[in-house]
């Protein structure tokens, strides 16, 4: 089976859908950033269940246009959406 290429259209779709969901649903515990220098989507999830030196913290995922495969990018995208929709940890 031939691997599907991860392209700019997929990347822009993900970025748009993540931002759209966060805005429309007034999600307060995430930070979504598009880093144009390295062509990545940086998604940070803030939650007291993450611990950093005993203090509440965060965790993050990055989707890279030139490093991720179609499959790995969509797996990360689904984890990001699930974190926003269901409040589960990354």
Phi, psi and omega in degrees: 000132182279137181284138178279135181284139174272118187238176182300326179298315177298314181302311181293324176300312181298312180301315180297313182294321177298311180295317180301312180297315181299319181287312183295332183252011176051048180287125186256344189255023177229157174230120181246123184228137174257114179262103185287336180298314181252008180050067180224157169254120179253120183242116178249132179246121180262130180199141180293345178286340172280135181243131175232110181054038178082357181253156175302146183215217183207171172219161183214161173226148175237140171247123181252130180299319185264355182247328182276149171274169177303315181293313182293323179296315180290329174296316178295317179302315179297321177296320179296313180296320179295322177299319180286317186285321187246354179073016179281157179285153177292000000 
